[in-house]
Amino acid sequence: MTDQYDPNGYTAYGGQPGGESQTPGGGQPAGGYGGYGGYGNYGQGYGQPGAPSQPYQGYGQPGPPSQPYAGQPYPGPMSQPLYGQQTVFTQPPAPKKSRRGLKIALTVGAIVLVLGGLLGGTAIFLLNQFAAPGVAALKFCNDLKSQSYDSAYSGLSSDLQAKFSKTSFSAGVASLDAAEGKVTGCQQAQGNGAYSFSLGASSATVGAQLTRATQGNMTGALQLKNQNGSWKIDSIDTSLLGVNISALQASGAFCAAMQGQDYSAAYDLLDSTQQGLVSRDDFVASGKLHDSIDGSITTCTLAKVPQGNNDQTTHLTIQMNRSKLGARTGDVTLKLEDSAWKLDATDPALNGTDLRPLVVGGAFCTLFAAGNYGDAYGLLSSGAQATITKAQFIAGFQTINGYTVKWSCGTPDLTTYTVKSDSASIVIPITDAIAALNFKDTLDTKVEFVLENGVWKIDDLVTLS
């Protein structure tokens, strides 16, 4: 089944996450959603978007400082160094008292003490060096637990920080706290390879286990690198967070763009397949239409992190709230494309009111304005076509009493737009003009639609005044 862009504003897929996209049936305006461009004069009359809503923020306040986890990944207290048995110096049997033996004993004792001090300091230094990656990993874990997101961000390597800002990182991990539950515990993972580091190396791997209030135990590795003498988190296993952190950032950016009514930026986050199904202009126009019909997006938040995500494909459950339509919840699918995460599909539940009847109405008006009545007849339902032949339809609109008629559509009244499961309607002012008579008349017309075999068709034109 071929992917098809859903004119509701962005991609739709059917079934379970990762399934094939639903494909609207044939007979829609050419180019899938491209038919939107044929709305003619009234295509400009959808109203201006309201004031941008507030960008989506992080969630929750920092909790109390967390406790260090048991079983720390570095050795415990250092044992006393072993230097062998010390020689006991006794007085020589000579009758004359001599201080030579005492001097030797004191000298040797001093040497032993100095050597012991030196070796002990080296041991402590080496142990500290060996423990350093584990200490950095523990601090990062505790920062997540206490929701100290800024501090956690400071523990990331410069390469990781270059991928996303402090604001987006904080918003992302805060959204995980809301969706998966707060971090209630963290400890070193068990098993071989849970702590992989060699003295003198510039990288290390620390296995960790996060315990979240809702999601439970989540295990994965933290990759660290020595950066200017400090150990920093350089990558985080997807399994430890439940989602690739870059995919989480991309979904957050999409939410922020949609909520901020920056539909061009949201379009940039679609993958190449979806961009091939809809132009930027049509995507932006659909966003504005949804704002007019359904209200602007007031919140867009991560609701759930489904299991099974990997470093190529991610499914996330999003809740999007519109000022008129209310809250809608559905899944989005992201895929890694050319080293960047892009949206590949969006649950129709998130798309809002079905705009496909408006697309058909726009195409009909464009054909009418161009005098292409034959193609306009093809947009009628089977029921409507049963009442009039194509030839009768063309003749009836081409001339009136022998005079050539020019037809045009005005701005549709979006407040009258209603959509049900298999029917829809909207009021559009339609003007007929006869140049030879210097005559023009505009009548409000209710355009009624019906869904036939998955394709929206015009079922009737009813004059209201």
RAVEN-V455618 format. One record per pair of residues at least 12 apart in sequence whose C-alpha atoms are under 7 Angstrom apart, sorted by the first residue. I is the first residue (numbers start at 1). J is the second residue. D is the distance in whole Angstrom. If there is no record, write none. Layout:
((I,J,D) (I,J,D))
//
This chain:
((1,20,7) (2,23,7) (3,21,5) (3,22,7) (3,23,6) (4,21,7) (4,22,7) (4,23,5) (4,277,7) (5,32,7) (5,33,7) (5,274,7) (5,277,5) (5,278,7) (6,33,7) (7,33,5) (7,355,6) (7,356,6) (8,286,7) (8,351,5) (8,352,7) (8,353,7) (8,354,5) (8,355,5) (8,356,7) (9,283,6) (9,286,5) (9,287,6) (9,351,6) (10,346,7) (10,351,7) (11,274,7) (11,345,5) (11,346,5) (12,345,5) (12,346,5) (12,347,5) (12,348,5) (13,345,6) (13,346,6) (13,347,6) (17,315,7) (17,331,7) (17,333,7) (18,333,7) (24,454,6) (24,455,6) (25,453,7) (25,454,5) (25,455,5) (26,455,7) (27,455,7) (28,360,7) (28,455,7) (29,360,7) (29,363,6) (32,277,7) (33,278,6) (34,278,6) (34,282,7) (35,359,6) (35,363,6) (36,282,6) (36,359,5) (36,362,6) (37,282,7) (38,362,5) (38,363,5) (38,366,5) (39,362,4) (39,363,6) (39,365,6) (39,366,6) (40,362,7) (40,365,7) (40,366,5) (41,409,6) (41,410,6) (41,411,7) (42,409,6) (42,410,5) (42,411,4) (42,412,6) (43,411,7) (45,411,5) (46,289,6) (46,292,7) (47,292,7) (49,288,6) (49,291,7) (52,260,5) (52,261,6) (53,259,6) (53,260,6) (53,298,6) (54,260,7) (55,256,6) (55,259,6) (55,260,6) (56,256,6) (56,299,7) (56,300,7) (57,171,6) (58,170,6) (58,171,4) (58,174,5) (58,175,6) (59,174,5) (59,175,6) (59,178,7) (60,174,7) (62,146,6) (62,147,5) (62,148,6) (63,146,5) (63,147,6) (64,146,6) (65,146,5) (66,142,6) (66,145,6) (66,146,6) (69,186,6) (69,187,5) (70,187,6) (71,188,7) (72,188,7) (73,131,7) (73,134,5) (73,188,7) (73,195,7) (74,131,5) (74,134,7) (81,120,7) (89,101,7) (89,105,6) (130,199,6) (132,231,7) (133,204,7) (133,224,7) (133,231,6) (134,206,7) (136,231,6) (136,232,7) (137,206,7) (140,152,5) (140,155,6) (141,186,6) (144,183,7) (145,183,5) (145,184,6) (145,185,7) (149,170,5) (150,166,7) (150,170,7) (153,166,6) (155,232,5) (155,233,6) (156,232,5) (156,233,5) (156,234,6) (157,232,5) (157,233,6) (157,234,5) (160,234,6) (168,249,7) (172,248,6) (172,249,6) (172,252,7) (175,302,6) (179,302,6) (179,303,5) (179,304,5) (179,305,7) (180,212,6) (180,214,5) (180,215,5) (180,304,7) (181,212,5) (181,213,5) (181,214,5) (181,215,6) (182,212,5) (182,213,6) (183,210,7) (183,211,6) (183,212,4) (183,213,6) (184,211,6) (184,212,6) (184,213,6) (185,210,6) (185,211,5) (186,209,6) (186,210,5) (186,211,6) (187,208,6) (187,209,5) (187,210,7) (188,207,6) (188,208,5) (188,209,6) (189,207,5) (189,208,5) (189,209,5) (189,219,7) (194,206,6) (194,207,4) (195,207,6) (202,225,6) (202,226,5) (203,224,6) (203,225,4) (203,226,6) (204,223,6) (204,224,5) (204,225,6) (205,221,6) (205,222,6) (205,223,5) (205,224,6) (206,221,6) (206,222,5) (206,223,7) (207,220,6) (207,221,4) (207,222,6) (208,220,6) (208,221,6) (210,240,7) (218,239,7) (218,240,5) (218,241,7) (219,239,6) (219,240,5) (220,237,5) (220,239,5) (220,240,4) (221,236,6) (221,237,5) (222,235,6) (222,236,5) (222,237,6) (223,235,5) (223,236,6) (238,310,6) (238,311,7) (242,305,7) (242,307,7) (242,309,7) (243,309,6) (243,314,7) (244,310,7) (244,311,6) (246,341,7) (247,314,7) (247,334,7) (247,341,6) (250,341,6) (250,342,7) (254,266,5) (254,269,7) (255,300,6) (259,297,5) (259,298,6) (259,299,7) (259,300,7) (263,284,5) (263,287,6) (264,280,7) (264,284,6) (267,280,6) (267,283,7) (269,342,5) (269,343,6) (270,342,5) (270,343,5) (270,344,6) (271,342,5) (271,343,6) (271,344,6) (274,344,7) (293,414,7) (294,322,6) (294,324,5) (294,325,5) (294,352,7) (294,353,7) (295,322,5) (295,323,5) (295,324,5) (295,325,7) (296,322,5) (296,323,6) (297,320,7) (297,321,6) (297,322,4) (297,323,6) (298,321,6) (298,322,6) (298,323,6) (299,320,6) (299,321,5) (300,318,7) (300,319,6) (300,320,4) (300,321,6) (301,318,6) (301,319,5) (301,320,7) (302,317,6) (302,318,5) (302,319,6) (303,317,5) (303,318,5) (303,319,6) (304,316,6) (304,317,5) (305,317,6) (312,335,6) (312,336,5) (313,334,6) (313,335,5) (313,336,7) (314,333,6) (314,334,5) (314,335,6) (315,331,7) (315,332,6) (315,333,5) (315,334,6) (316,331,5) (316,332,5) (316,333,7) (317,329,7) (317,330,5) (317,331,4) (317,332,6) (318,330,6) (318,331,6) (320,350,7) (328,349,6) (328,350,6) (329,349,6) (329,350,6) (330,347,5) (330,349,6) (330,350,6) (331,346,6) (331,347,5) (332,345,6) (332,346,4) (332,347,6) (333,345,5) (333,346,6) (354,419,7) (356,456,7) (357,424,7) (357,449,7) (357,456,6) (360,456,7) (364,376,6) (365,408,7) (365,409,6) (368,407,6) (368,408,7) (369,406,7) (369,407,5) (369,408,5) (373,394,5) (374,390,7) (374,394,6) (377,390,6) (379,457,6) (379,458,6) (380,457,5) (380,458,5) (380,459,6) (381,457,5) (381,458,6) (381,459,5) (383,459,7) (384,459,6) (384,460,7) (403,434,7) (404,434,6) (405,432,6) (405,433,6) (405,434,5) (406,432,6) (406,433,5) (406,434,6) (407,431,6) (407,432,5) (407,433,6) (408,430,6) (408,431,5) (408,432,7) (409,428,7) (409,429,6) (409,430,5) (409,431,6) (410,428,6) (410,429,5) (410,430,6) (411,428,7) (411,429,7) (412,427,6) (412,428,4) (412,429,7) (413,426,7) (413,427,6) (413,428,6) (422,450,6) (422,451,5) (423,449,6) (423,450,4) (423,451,6) (424,448,6) (424,449,5) (424,450,7) (425,446,7) (425,447,6) (425,448,4) (425,449,6) (426,446,6) (426,447,6) (426,448,7) (427,444,6) (427,445,5) (427,446,4) (427,447,6) (428,444,6) (428,445,5) (428,446,6) (429,442,6) (429,443,5) (429,444,4) (429,445,6) (430,442,6) (430,443,6) (430,444,6) (430,445,6) (431,443,6) (443,463,7) (443,465,6) (444,463,6) (444,464,6) (444,465,6) (445,461,6) (445,462,5) (445,463,4) (445,464,6) (446,461,6) (446,462,5) (446,463,6) (446,464,7) (447,460,6) (447,461,5) (447,462,6) (448,460,5) (448,461,6))
//
